[in-house]
Amino acid sequence: MSTLKIKKGDTVKVIAGKDNNAEGKVLSVDAKKGRVVVEGVNMITKHTKPSQSNPNGGIVQKEAPIDISNVMLLVNGKTTRVGFRVENGKKVRFAKSTGEVID
């Protein structure tokens, strides 16, 4: 599988699904399944049993993973596709719309 263009900590915009146009920070990336968890996006209701850390249990709202193809990287407030190139012997990501290096 090729390297993923979205990394943990990136700001992304959802481009498809029920949370279309929502923006948020990537909390985690699952490279094997091709899914990302985005802050405040795809919220689910989870019923939890009482435990040591949560003695009452109850209903918890949390983010569920969404497919990586449904998000697009935000650079300077605009969505862009991501490319790779080698600069000074190091592989870097760059924004295809502006050509600027992301990291």
Secondary structure as UniProt FT lines:
FT   TURN            8..9
FT   STRAND          11..14
FT   TURN            18..21
FT   STRAND          23..30
FT   TURN            31..34
FT   STRAND          35..38
FT   TURN            39..40
FT   STRAND          43..48
FT   TURN            55..56
FT   STRAND          58..63
FT   STRAND          66..67
FT   HELIX           68..70
FT   STRAND          71..75
FT   TURN            76..77
FT   STRAND          78..80
FT   STRAND          82..87
FT   TURN            88..89
FT   STRAND          90..95
FT   TURN            96..98
//
